[in-house]
């Protein structure tokens, strides 16, 4: 029964930390654009010529 006194605060601390990180990610705009990264792989990128000096 004494393990409950350790596990309960530990789980509340971990859950609160996860909630805090989620709220921080929302406020910093991490979830603003969910569509563009999925389509980005379909577009070709312009290749930049590499300037090789001989």
Buried (B, 14 or more C-beta within 10 A) or exposed (E): EEEEEEEEEEEEEEEEEEEEEEEEEEEEEEEEEEEEEEEEEEEEEEEEEEEEEE
